[in-house]
Amino acid sequence: MDRAKTDYTDMAETENMLTQAELPGVFTFINPAALTRDGNGRLSATGASGEAVADPNAKVISGALEGSNVDIARELTDLLSAQRGFELSAKVIQTADELENIANNLRS
């Protein structure tokens, strides 16, 4: 197996041959709902989604930072829901412990 050179060129290994890798791009589809999920945020075209149409104006900008894609309001409400669930679980355990103590005291 040949090793790729470390020369900052995007390369991909295909059947023991090194070829220039395709740069990422922005594509549109006739029916984007028909794309299939491959995992890790990757999507694949299907017959129902139509052919991928590349945006010729899309660019890869070196050194640019991606903006946040997190909805902070939703994350906070999910955190509050999880916290309330934890509090309820802790209260159930505490109540069960108190009931066991009462039962033990009645036996004595």
Gaussian input, Z-matrix of N, CA and C with variables (Angstrom, degrees):
# hf/3-21g

backbone

0 1
 N
 C     1     B1
 C     2     B2     1     A1
 N     3     B3     2     A2     1     D1
 C     4     B4     3     A3     2     D2
 C     5     B5     4     A4     3     D3
 N     6     B6     5     A5     4     D4
 C     7     B7     6     A6     5     D5
 C     8     B8     7     A7     6     D6
 N     9     B9     8     A8     7     D7
 C    10    B10     9     A9     8     D8
 C    11    B11    10    A10     9     D9
 N    12    B12    11    A11    10    D10
 C    13    B13    12    A12    11    D11
 C    14    B14    13    A13    12    D12
 N    15    B15    14    A14    13    D13
 C    16    B16    15    A15    14    D14
 C    17    B17    16    A16    15    D15
 N    18    B18    17    A17    16    D16
 C    19    B19    18    A18    17    D17
 C    20    B20    19    A19    18    D18
 N    21    B21    20    A20    19    D19
 C    22    B22    21    A21    20    D20
 C    23    B23    22    A22    21    D21
 N    24    B24    23    A23    22    D22
 C    25    B25    24    A24    23    D23
 C    26    B26    25    A25    24    D24
 N    27    B27    26    A26    25    D25
 C    28    B28    27    A27    26    D26
 C    29    B29    28    A28    27    D27
 N    30    B30    29    A29    28    D28
 C    31    B31    30    A30    29    D29
 C    32    B32    31    A31    30    D30
 N    33    B33    32    A32    31    D31
 C    34    B34    33    A33    32    D32
 C    35    B35    34    A34    33    D33
 N    36    B36    35    A35    34    D34
 C    37    B37    36    A36    35    D35
 C    38    B38    37    A37    36    D36
 N    39    B39    38    A38    37    D37
 C    40    B40    39    A39    38    D38
 C    41    B41    40    A40    39    D39
 N    42    B42    41    A41    40    D40
 C    43    B43    42    A42    41    D41
 C    44    B44    43    A43    42    D42
 N    45    B45    44    A44    43    D43
 C    46    B46    45    A45    44    D44
 C    47    B47    46    A46    45    D45
 N    48    B48    47    A47    46    D46
 C    49    B49    48    A48    47    D47
 C    50    B50    49    A49    48    D48
 N    51    B51    50    A50    49    D49
 C    52    B52    51    A51    50    D50
 C    53    B53    52    A52    51    D51
 N    54    B54    53    A53    52    D52
 C    55    B55    54    A54    53    D53
 C    56    B56    55    A55    54    D54
 N    57    B57    56    A56    55    D55
 C    58    B58    57    A57    56    D56
 C    59    B59    58    A58    57    D57
 N    60    B60    59    A59    58    D58
 C    61    B61    60    A60    59    D59
 C    62    B62    61    A61    60    D60
 N    63    B63    62    A62    61    D61
 C    64    B64    63    A63    62    D62
 C    65    B65    64    A64    63    D63
 N    66    B66    65    A65    64    D64
 C    67    B67    66    A66    65    D65
 C    68    B68    67    A67    66    D66
 N    69    B69    68    A68    67    D67
 C    70    B70    69    A69    68    D68
 C    71    B71    70    A70    69    D69
 N    72    B72    71    A71    70    D70
 C    73    B73    72    A72    71    D71
 C    74    B74    73    A73    72    D72
 N    75    B75    74    A74    73    D73
 C    76    B76    75    A75    74    D74
 C    77    B77    76    A76    75    D75
 N    78    B78    77    A77    76    D76
 C    79    B79    78    A78    77    D77
 C    80    B80    79    A79    78    D78
 N    81    B81    80    A80    79    D79
 C    82    B82    81    A81    80    D80
 C    83    B83    82    A82    81    D81
 N    84    B84    83    A83    82    D82
 C    85    B85    84    A84    83    D83
 C    86    B86    85    A85    84    D84
 N    87    B87    86    A86    85    D85
 C    88    B88    87    A87    86    D86
 C    89    B89    88    A88    87    D87
 N    90    B90    89    A89    88    D88
 C    91    B91    90    A90    89    D89
 C    92    B92    91    A91    90    D90
 N    93    B93    92    A92    91    D91
 C    94    B94    93    A93    92    D92
 C    95    B95    94    A94    93    D93
 N    96    B96    95    A95    94    D94
 C    97    B97    96    A96    95    D95
 C    98    B98    97    A97    96    D96
 N    99    B99    98    A98    97    D97
 C   100   B100    99    A99    98    D98
 C   101   B101   100   A100    99    D99
 N   102   B102   101   A101   100   D100
 C   103   B103   102   A102   101   D101
 C   104   B104   103   A103   102   D102
 N   105   B105   104   A104   103   D103
 C   106   B106   105   A105   104   D104
 C   107   B107   106   A106   105   D105
 N   108   B108   107   A107   106   D106
 C   109   B109   108   A108   107   D107
 C   110   B110   109   A109   108   D108
 N   111   B111   110   A110   109   D109
 C   112   B112   111   A111   110   D110
 C   113   B113   112   A112   111   D111
 N   114   B114   113   A113   112   D112
 C   115   B115   114   A114   113   D113
 C   116   B116   115   A115   114   D114
 N   117   B117   116   A116   115   D115
 C   118   B118   117   A117   116   D116
 C   119   B119   118   A118   117   D117
 N   120   B120   119   A119   118   D118
 C   121   B121   120   A120   119   D119
 C   122   B122   121   A121   120   D120
 N   123   B123   122   A122   121   D121
 C   124   B124   123   A123   122   D122
 C   125   B125   124   A124   123   D123
 N   126   B126   125   A125   124   D124
 C   127   B127   126   A126   125   D125
 C   128   B128   127   A127   126   D126
 N   129   B129   128   A128   127   D127
 C   130   B130   129   A129   128   D128
 C   131   B131   130   A130   129   D129
 N   132   B132   131   A131   130   D130
 C   133   B133   132   A132   131   D131
 C   134   B134   133   A133   132   D132
 N   135   B135   134   A134   133   D133
 C   136   B136   135   A135   134   D134
 C   137   B137   136   A136   135   D135
 N   138   B138   137   A137   136   D136
 C   139   B139   138   A138   137   D137
 C   140   B140   139   A139   138   D138
 N   141   B141   140   A140   139   D139
 C   142   B142   141   A141   140   D140
 C   143   B143   142   A142   141   D141
 N   144   B144   143   A143   142   D142
 C   145   B145   144   A144   143   D143
 C   146   B146   145   A145   144   D144
 N   147   B147   146   A146   145   D145
 C   148   B148   147   A147   146   D146
 C   149   B149   148   A148   147   D147
 N   150   B150   149   A149   148   D148
 C   151   B151   150   A150   149   D149
 C   152   B152   151   A151   150   D150
 N   153   B153   152   A152   151   D151
 C   154   B154   153   A153   152   D152
 C   155   B155   154   A154   153   D153
 N   156   B156   155   A155   154   D154
 C   157   B157   156   A156   155   D155
 C   158   B158   157   A157   156   D156
 N   159   B159   158   A158   157   D157
 C   160   B160   159   A159   158   D158
 C   161   B161   160   A160   159   D159
 N   162   B162   161   A161   160   D160
 C   163   B163   162   A162   161   D161
 C   164   B164   163   A163   162   D162
 N   165   B165   164   A164   163   D163
 C   166   B166   165   A165   164   D164
 C   167   B167   166   A166   165   D165
 N   168   B168   167   A167   166   D166
 C   169   B169   168   A168   167   D167
 C   170   B170   169   A169   168   D168
 N   171   B171   170   A170   169   D169
 C   172   B172   171   A171   170   D170
 C   173   B173   172   A172   171   D171
 N   174   B174   173   A173   172   D172
 C   175   B175   174   A174   173   D173
 C   176   B176   175   A175   174   D174
 N   177   B177   176   A176   175   D175
 C   178   B178   177   A177   176   D176
 C   179   B179   178   A178   177   D177
 N   180   B180   179   A179   178   D178
 C   181   B181   180   A180   179   D179
 C   182   B182   181   A181   180   D180
 N   183   B183   182   A182   181   D181
 C   184   B184   183   A183   182   D182
 C   185   B185   184   A184   183   D183
 N   186   B186   185   A185   184   D184
 C   187   B187   186   A186   185   D185
 C   188   B188   187   A187   186   D186
 N   189   B189   188   A188   187   D187
 C   190   B190   189   A189   188   D188
 C   191   B191   190   A190   189   D189
 N   192   B192   191   A191   190   D190
 C   193   B193   192   A192   191   D191
 C   194   B194   193   A193   192   D192
 N   195   B195   194   A194   193   D193
 C   196   B196   195   A195   194   D194
 C   197   B197   196   A196   195   D195
 N   198   B198   197   A197   196   D196
 C   199   B199   198   A198   197   D197
 C   200   B200   199   A199   198   D198
 N   201   B201   200   A200   199   D199
 C   202   B202   201   A201   200   D200
 C   203   B203   202   A202   201   D201
 N   204   B204   203   A203   202   D202
 C   205   B205   204   A204   203   D203
 C   206   B206   205   A205   204   D204
 N   207   B207   206   A206   205   D205
 C   208   B208   207   A207   206   D206
 C   209   B209   208   A208   207   D207
 N   210   B210   209   A209   208   D208
 C   211   B211   210   A210   209   D209
 C   212   B212   211   A211   210   D210
 N   213   B213   212   A212   211   D211
 C   214   B214   213   A213   212   D212
 C   215   B215   214   A214   213   D213
 N   216   B216   215   A215   214   D214
 C   217   B217   216   A216   215   D215
 C   218   B218   217   A217   216   D216
 N   219   B219   218   A218   217   D217
 C   220   B220   219   A219   218   D218
 C   221   B221   220   A220   219   D219
 N   222   B222   221   A221   220   D220
 C   223   B223   222   A222   221   D221
 C   224   B224   223   A223   222   D222
 N   225   B225   224   A224   223   D223
 C   226   B226   225   A225   224   D224
 C   227   B227   226   A226   225   D225
 N   228   B228   227   A227   226   D226
 C   229   B229   228   A228   227   D227
 C   230   B230   229   A229   228   D228
 N   231   B231   230   A230   229   D229
 C   232   B232   231   A231   230   D230
 C   233   B233   232   A232   231   D231
 N   234   B234   233   A233   232   D232
 C   235   B235   234   A234   233   D233
 C   236   B236   235   A235   234   D234
 N   237   B237   236   A236   235   D235
 C   238   B238   237   A237   236   D236
 C   239   B239   238   A238   237   D237
 N   240   B240   239   A239   238   D238
 C   241   B241   240   A240   239   D239
 C   242   B242   241   A241   240   D240
 N   243   B243   242   A242   241   D241
 C   244   B244   243   A243   242   D242
 C   245   B245   244   A244   243   D243
 N   246   B246   245   A245   244   D244
 C   247   B247   246   A246   245   D245
 C   248   B248   247   A247   246   D246
 N   249   B249   248   A248   247   D247
 C   250   B250   249   A249   248   D248
 C   251   B251   250   A250   249   D249
 N   252   B252   251   A251   250   D250
 C   253   B253   252   A252   251   D251
 C   254   B254   253   A253   252   D252
 N   255   B255   254   A254   253   D253
 C   256   B256   255   A255   254   D254
 C   257   B257   256   A256   255   D255
 N   258   B258   257   A257   256   D256
 C   259   B259   258   A258   257   D257
 C   260   B260   259   A259   258   D258
 N   261   B261   260   A260   259   D259
 C   262   B262   261   A261   260   D260
 C   263   B263   262   A262   261   D261
 N   264   B264   263   A263   262   D262
 C   265   B265   264   A264   263   D263
 C   266   B266   265   A265   264   D264
 N   267   B267   266   A266   265   D265
 C   268   B268   267   A267   266   D266
 C   269   B269   268   A268   267   D267
 N   270   B270   269   A269   268   D268
 C   271   B271   270   A270   269   D269
 C   272   B272   271   A271   270   D270
 N   273   B273   272   A272   271   D271
 C   274   B274   273   A273   272   D272
 C   275   B275   274   A274   273   D273
 N   276   B276   275   A275   274   D274
 C   277   B277   276   A276   275   D275
 C   278   B278   277   A277   276   D276
 N   279   B279   278   A278   277   D277
 C   280   B280   279   A279   278   D278
 C   281   B281   280   A280   279   D279
 N   282   B282   281   A281   280   D280
 C   283   B283   282   A282   281   D281
 C   284   B284   283   A283   282   D282
 N   285   B285   284   A284   283   D283
 C   286   B286   285   A285   284   D284
 C   287   B287   286   A286   285   D285
 N   288   B288   287   A287   286   D286
 C   289   B289   288   A288   287   D287
 C   290   B290   289   A289   288   D288
 N   291   B291   290   A290   289   D289
 C   292   B292   291   A291   290   D290
 C   293   B293   292   A292   291   D291
 N   294   B294   293   A293   292   D292
 C   295   B295   294   A294   293   D293
 C   296   B296   295   A295   294   D294
 N   297   B297   296   A296   295   D295
 C   298   B298   297   A297   296   D296
 C   299   B299   298   A298   297   D297
 N   300   B300   299   A299   298   D298
 C   301   B301   300   A300   299   D299
 C   302   B302   301   A301   300   D300
 N   303   B303   302   A302   301   D301
 C   304   B304   303   A303   302   D302
 C   305   B305   304   A304   303   D303
 N   306   B306   305   A305   304   D304
 C   307   B307   306   A306   305   D305
 C   308   B308   307   A307   306   D306
 N   309   B309   308   A308   307   D307
 C   310   B310   309   A309   308   D308
 C   311   B311   310   A310   309   D309
 N   312   B312   311   A311   310   D310
 C   313   B313   312   A312   311   D311
 C   314   B314   313   A313   312   D312
 N   315   B315   314   A314   313   D313
 C   316   B316   315   A315   314   D314
 C   317   B317   316   A316   315   D315
 N   318   B318   317   A317   316   D316
 C   319   B319   318   A318   317   D317
 C   320   B320   319   A319   318   D318
 N   321   B321   320   A320   319   D319
 C   322   B322   321   A321   320   D320
 C   323   B323   322   A322   321   D321

   B1=1.4535
   B2=1.5266
   B3=1.3150
   B4=1.4548
   B5=1.5147
   B6=1.3178
   B7=1.4610
   B8=1.5249
   B9=1.3134
   B10=1.4610
   B11=1.5204
   B12=1.3143
   B13=1.4554
   B14=1.5205
   B15=1.3089
   B16=1.4617
   B17=1.5263
   B18=1.3224
   B19=1.4599
   B20=1.5302
   B21=1.3093
   B22=1.4599
   B23=1.5219
   B24=1.3033
   B25=1.4567
   B26=1.5160
   B27=1.3048
   B28=1.4616
   B29=1.5206
   B30=1.3203
   B31=1.4585
   B32=1.5206
   B33=1.3248
   B34=1.4592
   B35=1.5192
   B36=1.3358
   B37=1.4535
   B38=1.5196
   B39=1.3300
   B40=1.4508
   B41=1.5179
   B42=1.3232
   B43=1.4629
   B44=1.5277
   B45=1.3380
   B46=1.4674
   B47=1.5260
   B48=1.3102
   B49=1.4635
   B50=1.5151
   B51=1.3151
   B52=1.4552
   B53=1.5228
   B54=1.3291
   B55=1.4585
   B56=1.5182
   B57=1.3052
   B58=1.4570
   B59=1.5271
   B60=1.3290
   B61=1.4646
   B62=1.5236
   B63=1.3216
   B64=1.4583
   B65=1.5186
   B66=1.3015
   B67=1.4531
   B68=1.5209
   B69=1.3209
   B70=1.4639
   B71=1.5256
   B72=1.3067
   B73=1.4535
   B74=1.5169
   B75=1.3131
   B76=1.4603
   B77=1.5243
   B78=1.3270
   B79=1.4596
   B80=1.5203
   B81=1.3297
   B82=1.4612
   B83=1.5223
   B84=1.3364
   B85=1.4567
   B86=1.5194
   B87=1.3287
   B88=1.4581
   B89=1.5231
   B90=1.3403
   B91=1.4617
   B92=1.5311
   B93=1.3435
   B94=1.4625
   B95=1.5307
   B96=1.3313
   B97=1.4664
   B98=1.5266
   B99=1.3328
   B100=1.4661
   B101=1.5307
   B102=1.3399
   B103=1.4666
   B104=1.5237
   B105=1.3270
   B106=1.4693
   B107=1.5201
   B108=1.3425
   B109=1.4678
   B110=1.5219
   B111=1.3305
   B112=1.4597
   B113=1.5246
   B114=1.3098
   B115=1.4572
   B116=1.5191
   B117=1.3275
   B118=1.4698
   B119=1.5250
   B120=1.3344
   B121=1.4565
   B122=1.5156
   B123=1.3191
   B124=1.4641
   B125=1.5185
   B126=1.3362
   B127=1.4573
   B128=1.5218
   B129=1.3343
   B130=1.4684
   B131=1.5195
   B132=1.3219
   B133=1.4593
   B134=1.5236
   B135=1.3171
   B136=1.4597
   B137=1.5255
   B138=1.3094
   B139=1.4575
   B140=1.5162
   B141=1.3400
   B142=1.4627
   B143=1.5248
   B144=1.3345
   B145=1.4676
   B146=1.5202
   B147=1.3253
   B148=1.4573
   B149=1.5207
   B150=1.3136
   B151=1.4638
   B152=1.5254
   B153=1.3285
   B154=1.4628
   B155=1.5239
   B156=1.3253
   B157=1.4634
   B158=1.5219
   B159=1.3376
   B160=1.4621
   B161=1.5220
   B162=1.3328
   B163=1.4576
   B164=1.5306
   B165=1.3329
   B166=1.4698
   B167=1.5246
   B168=1.3227
   B169=1.4622
   B170=1.5216
   B171=1.3399
   B172=1.4635
   B173=1.5216
   B174=1.3449
   B175=1.4632
   B176=1.5235
   B177=1.3289
   B178=1.4589
   B179=1.5178
   B180=1.3310
   B181=1.4596
   B182=1.5228
   B183=1.3059
   B184=1.4584
   B185=1.5244
   B186=1.3253
   B187=1.4580
   B188=1.5146
   B189=1.3193
   B190=1.4615
   B191=1.5217
   B192=1.3097
   B193=1.4535
   B194=1.5152
   B195=1.3249
   B196=1.4588
   B197=1.5219
   B198=1.3066
   B199=1.4539
   B200=1.5187
   B201=1.3009
   B202=1.4575
   B203=1.5209
   B204=1.3275
   B205=1.4584
   B206=1.5244
   B207=1.3385
   B208=1.4567
   B209=1.5210
   B210=1.3289
   B211=1.4597
   B212=1.5229
   B213=1.3295
   B214=1.4637
   B215=1.5247
   B216=1.3312
   B217=1.4657
   B218=1.5259
   B219=1.3169
   B220=1.4682
   B221=1.5262
   B222=1.3310
   B223=1.4645
   B224=1.5254
   B225=1.3288
   B226=1.4674
   B227=1.5230
   B228=1.3315
   B229=1.4645
   B230=1.5232
   B231=1.3401
   B232=1.4711
   B233=1.5217
   B234=1.3380
   B235=1.4624
   B236=1.5234
   B237=1.3305
   B238=1.4658
   B239=1.5227
   B240=1.3255
   B241=1.4668
   B242=1.5195
   B243=1.3210
   B244=1.4685
   B245=1.5211
   B246=1.3348
   B247=1.4645
   B248=1.5273
   B249=1.3187
   B250=1.4726
   B251=1.5237
   B252=1.3221
   B253=1.4598
   B254=1.5132
   B255=1.3260
   B256=1.4608
   B257=1.5237
   B258=1.3459
   B259=1.4668
   B260=1.5252
   B261=1.3347
   B262=1.4636
   B263=1.5225
   B264=1.3253
   B265=1.4629
   B266=1.5194
   B267=1.3230
   B268=1.4649
   B269=1.5235
   B270=1.3268
   B271=1.4682
   B272=1.5266
   B273=1.3267
   B274=1.4671
   B275=1.5214
   B276=1.3348
   B277=1.4679
   B278=1.5201
   B279=1.3253
   B280=1.4684
   B281=1.5260
   B282=1.3216
   B283=1.4655
   B284=1.5224
   B285=1.3312
   B286=1.4669
   B287=1.5179
   B288=1.3224
   B289=1.4667
   B290=1.5258
   B291=1.3285
   B292=1.4656
   B293=1.5246
   B294=1.3419
   B295=1.4662
   B296=1.5242
   B297=1.3249
   B298=1.4614
   B299=1.5242
   B300=1.3250
   B301=1.4683
   B302=1.5249
   B303=1.3279
   B304=1.4728
   B305=1.5207
   B306=1.3456
   B307=1.4684
   B308=1.5233
   B309=1.3143
   B310=1.4668
   B311=1.5214
   B312=1.3363
   B313=1.4680
   B314=1.5239
   B315=1.3347
   B316=1.4638
   B317=1.5245
   B318=1.3292
   B319=1.4579
   B320=1.5231
   B321=1.3223
   B322=1.4679
   B323=1.4959
   A1=108.55
   A2=117.72
   A3=122.20
   A4=110.00
   A5=116.68
   A6=121.53
   A7=108.92
   A8=115.74
   A9=120.31
   A10=109.60
   A11=116.41
   A12=121.10
   A13=108.60
   A14=116.40
   A15=120.61
   A16=108.17
   A17=115.93
   A18=119.68
   A19=112.93
   A20=118.47
   A21=124.21
   A22=113.60
   A23=118.39
   A24=121.92
   A25=107.36
   A26=117.48
   A27=120.10
   A28=108.88
   A29=116.11
   A30=121.29
   A31=108.75
   A32=116.35
   A33=121.79
   A34=107.64
   A35=116.47
   A36=120.35
   A37=108.63
   A38=116.93
   A39=121.97
   A40=108.31
   A41=116.60
   A42=122.31
   A43=111.66
   A44=115.77
   A45=123.97
   A46=113.81
   A47=117.98
   A48=121.41
   A49=107.98
   A50=116.75
   A51=120.76
   A52=108.67
   A53=115.83
   A54=120.63
   A55=108.79
   A56=116.02
   A57=120.64
   A58=108.97
   A59=116.91
   A60=121.26
   A61=109.74
   A62=115.15
   A63=119.86
   A64=109.20
   A65=116.05
   A66=120.29
   A67=109.25
   A68=117.25
   A69=118.96
   A70=109.75
   A71=115.74
   A72=119.76
   A73=111.26
   A74=114.76
   A75=121.98
   A76=106.54
   A77=115.93
   A78=121.07
   A79=110.27
   A80=116.12
   A81=121.52
   A82=108.19
   A83=115.31
   A84=121.94
   A85=108.87
   A86=116.29
   A87=121.31
   A88=109.79
   A89=117.55
   A90=122.88
   A91=108.93
   A92=118.16
   A93=120.26
   A94=113.52
   A95=118.12
   A96=120.82
   A97=111.54
   A98=118.01
   A99=121.62
   A100=112.89
   A101=118.21
   A102=120.33
   A103=109.28
   A104=117.19
   A105=120.54
   A106=109.25
   A107=115.37
   A108=121.16
   A109=109.59
   A110=116.10
   A111=121.83
   A112=111.59
   A113=118.06
   A114=121.90
   A115=110.42
   A116=115.86
   A117=122.93
   A118=112.63
   A119=116.58
   A120=120.73
   A121=114.82
   A122=117.72
   A123=121.24
   A124=110.36
   A125=115.54
   A126=122.59
   A127=109.17
   A128=116.37
   A129=121.40
   A130=109.62
   A131=115.03
   A132=120.83
   A133=109.76
   A134=115.54
   A135=122.45
   A136=107.38
   A137=116.00
   A138=119.35
   A139=111.74
   A140=116.05
   A141=120.56
   A142=112.46
   A143=117.87
   A144=119.99
   A145=111.90
   A146=116.75
   A147=120.31
   A148=110.85
   A149=115.24
   A150=121.06
   A151=110.42
   A152=115.64
   A153=121.19
   A154=109.21
   A155=115.93
   A156=121.26
   A157=107.04
   A158=116.92
   A159=121.93
   A160=110.96
   A161=115.76
   A162=122.10
   A163=107.20
   A164=118.39
   A165=119.96
   A166=113.31
   A167=118.18
   A168=121.28
   A169=113.22
   A170=118.07
   A171=121.08
   A172=109.91
   A173=116.61
   A174=121.98
   A175=109.28
   A176=115.70
   A177=121.76
   A178=105.86
   A179=116.39
   A180=121.01
   A181=108.37
   A182=116.59
   A183=122.10
   A184=110.60
   A185=116.45
   A186=121.83
   A187=114.59
   A188=118.50
   A189=121.07
   A190=109.95
   A191=116.96
   A192=122.39
   A193=110.06
   A194=115.52
   A195=120.65
   A196=108.75
   A197=116.55
   A198=120.58
   A199=111.25
   A200=115.91
   A201=120.87
   A202=110.36
   A203=116.15
   A204=120.53
   A205=110.35
   A206=116.16
   A207=122.32
   A208=108.64
   A209=116.31
   A210=121.38
   A211=107.27
   A212=116.50
   A213=121.49
   A214=111.74
   A215=118.43
   A216=120.60
   A217=110.49
   A218=116.94
   A219=119.91
   A220=111.08
   A221=116.77
   A222=120.28
   A223=111.09
   A224=117.34
   A225=120.07
   A226=111.44
   A227=117.72
   A228=118.75
   A229=110.83
   A230=117.71
   A231=120.04
   A232=110.97
   A233=116.81
   A234=120.94
   A235=110.74
   A236=117.19
   A237=120.44
   A238=111.15
   A239=117.20
   A240=120.32
   A241=110.93
   A242=117.06
   A243=120.58
   A244=110.61
   A245=116.80
   A246=120.64
   A247=110.64
   A248=117.62
   A249=120.33
   A250=110.85
   A251=116.99
   A252=120.34
   A253=111.36
   A254=117.12
   A255=121.24
   A256=110.46
   A257=117.01
   A258=120.76
   A259=111.03
   A260=117.19
   A261=120.39
   A262=111.14
   A263=117.09
   A264=120.37
   A265=110.70
   A266=117.00
   A267=120.65
   A268=110.48
   A269=117.46
   A270=121.25
   A271=110.49
   A272=118.25
   A273=121.83
   A274=109.89
   A275=117.03
   A276=120.47
   A277=110.46
   A278=117.07
   A279=120.81
   A280=110.51
   A281=117.97
   A282=121.79
   A283=110.60
   A284=117.85
   A285=120.82
   A286=110.29
   A287=117.67
   A288=121.63
   A289=110.83
   A290=117.17
   A291=120.63
   A292=111.07
   A293=117.19
   A294=120.34
   A295=111.34
   A296=117.79
   A297=120.47
   A298=110.89
   A299=117.62
   A300=120.82
   A301=110.71
   A302=117.29
   A303=120.74
   A304=109.77
   A305=116.57
   A306=120.06
   A307=110.90
   A308=118.02
   A309=121.16
   A310=111.28
   A311=117.40
   A312=120.77
   A313=111.12
   A314=118.09
   A315=120.89
   A316=111.12
   A317=118.76
   A318=122.45
   A319=111.61
   A320=116.73
   A321=120.26
   A322=113.14
   D1=127.22
   D2=178.38
   D3=-76.94
   D4=143.88
   D5=177.95
   D6=-95.81
   D7=142.17
   D8=178.99
   D9=-75.17
   D10=146.43
   D11=176.27
   D12=-73.37
   D13=150.45
   D14=177.03
   D15=-97.78
   D16=75.67
   D17=-176.01
   D18=-125.18
   D19=27.64
   D20=175.30
   D21=59.26
   D22=20.02
   D23=174.14
   D24=-101.44
   D25=133.19
   D26=179.09
   D27=-68.03
   D28=114.29
   D29=-178.89
   D30=-126.65
   D31=154.57
   D32=175.11
   D33=-134.90
   D34=144.55
   D35=179.37
   D36=-98.18
   D37=124.06
   D38=179.93
   D39=-130.90
   D40=111.95
   D41=178.58
   D42=47.68
   D43=55.81
   D44=178.40
   D45=62.63
   D46=15.03
   D47=175.79
   D48=-120.64
   D49=134.32
   D50=177.03
   D51=-91.70
   D52=127.75
   D53=179.76
   D54=-129.45
   D55=156.93
   D56=177.95
   D57=-66.97
   D58=127.21
   D59=-179.65
   D60=-77.47
   D61=150.44
   D62=176.45
   D63=-75.39
   D64=140.62
   D65=176.18
   D66=-76.18
   D67=151.52
   D68=177.64
   D69=-64.81
   D70=152.32
   D71=-179.04
   D72=-142.60
   D73=176.56
   D74=176.81
   D75=-110.36
   D76=126.21
   D77=-176.15
   D78=-127.86
   D79=151.34
   D80=173.65
   D81=-118.87
   D82=156.18
   D83=-179.55
   D84=-132.05
   D85=152.36
   D86=177.81
   D87=-63.86
   D88=-42.01
   D89=-178.88
   D90=-129.97
   D91=82.36
   D92=-176.89
   D93=-64.14
   D94=-21.57
   D95=179.28
   D96=-68.58
   D97=-17.64
   D98=-178.21
   D99=-90.52
   D100=0.46
   D101=176.40
   D102=-65.92
   D103=147.46
   D104=178.42
   D105=-101.20
   D106=143.18
   D107=178.98
   D108=-84.85
   D109=127.93
   D110=178.42
   D111=-99.94
   D112=-3.95
   D113=-176.84
   D114=96.01
   D115=160.92
   D116=-179.88
   D117=54.94
   D118=32.97
   D119=177.56
   D120=76.63
   D121=11.51
   D122=-179.14
   D123=-96.96
   D124=143.68
   D125=178.26
   D126=-124.93
   D127=149.66
   D128=177.34
   D129=-125.10
   D130=145.58
   D131=178.01
   D132=-73.03
   D133=148.61
   D134=174.68
   D135=-125.32
   D136=174.75
   D137=177.03
   D138=-61.71
   D139=-35.92
   D140=-178.41
   D141=-74.47
   D142=-25.30
   D143=-178.15
   D144=-78.91
   D145=-21.49
   D146=-177.75
   D147=88.67
   D148=177.06
   D149=-179.41
   D150=-76.32
   D151=149.06
   D152=176.22
   D153=-75.49
   D154=130.85
   D155=177.27
   D156=-111.55
   D157=116.59
   D158=-176.64
   D159=-75.50
   D160=143.25
   D161=174.40
   D162=-87.08
   D163=112.99
   D164=-176.32
   D165=-69.25
   D166=-15.90
   D167=-178.31
   D168=-91.55
   D169=-3.29
   D170=-178.51
   D171=-72.71
   D172=140.59
   D173=-179.60
   D174=-134.39
   D175=150.85
   D176=169.94
   D177=-96.40
   D178=120.94
   D179=-176.79
   D180=-104.98
   D181=114.05
   D182=-178.57
   D183=-68.19
   D184=134.18
   D185=176.39
   D186=83.65
   D187=-1.87
   D188=-179.58
   D189=-79.77
   D190=148.71
   D191=178.09
   D192=-103.64
   D193=138.79
   D194=177.13
   D195=-79.29
   D196=139.00
   D197=176.59
   D198=-71.10
   D199=163.03
   D200=-179.53
   D201=-66.28
   D202=137.88
   D203=176.63
   D204=-114.12
   D205=27.24
   D206=-179.42
   D207=-105.51
   D208=132.99
   D209=175.06
   D210=-88.34
   D211=102.10
   D212=-172.93
   D213=-62.70
   D214=-35.76
   D215=179.86
   D216=-64.08
   D217=-43.35
   D218=179.38
   D219=-66.46
   D220=-42.12
   D221=179.75
   D222=-62.69
   D223=-39.19
   D224=178.44
   D225=-67.41
   D226=-40.86
   D227=177.97
   D228=-67.11
   D229=-36.76
   D230=175.32
   D231=-64.53
   D232=-38.80
   D233=177.70
   D234=-64.00
   D235=-43.21
   D236=178.53
   D237=-63.99
   D238=-39.75
   D239=177.51
   D240=-63.52
   D241=-43.05
   D242=178.67
   D243=-64.74
   D244=-39.80
   D245=179.40
   D246=-64.74
   D247=-41.98
   D248=178.18
   D249=-65.02
   D250=-39.53
   D251=176.39
   D252=-62.17
   D253=-40.94
   D254=177.68
   D255=-64.17
   D256=-43.72
   D257=178.63
   D258=-60.95
   D259=-42.19
   D260=178.88
   D261=-64.69
   D262=-40.78
   D263=178.11
   D264=-63.69
   D265=-41.71
   D266=178.52
   D267=-64.34
   D268=-39.01
   D269=179.10
   D270=-66.28
   D271=-39.57
   D272=177.61
   D273=-61.75
   D274=-44.44
   D275=179.23
   D276=-64.27
   D277=-41.60
   D278=179.37
   D279=-63.64
   D280=-43.43
   D281=179.36
   D282=-64.89
   D283=-41.88
   D284=177.86
   D285=-62.34
   D286=-39.92
   D287=178.08
   D288=-64.10
   D289=-42.33
   D290=178.40
   D291=-64.10
   D292=-40.58
   D293=178.21
   D294=-64.84
   D295=-38.42
   D296=176.81
   D297=-65.43
   D298=-38.38
   D299=176.95
   D300=-63.99
   D301=-41.25
   D302=178.32
   D303=-63.62
   D304=-43.53
   D305=179.30
   D306=-63.44
   D307=-39.87
   D308=177.76
   D309=-65.35
   D310=-38.34
   D311=179.13
   D312=-68.59
   D313=-33.38
   D314=178.73
   D315=-69.37
   D316=-32.21
   D317=178.91
   D318=-70.12
   D319=-31.02
   D320=-175.86
   D321=-73.38

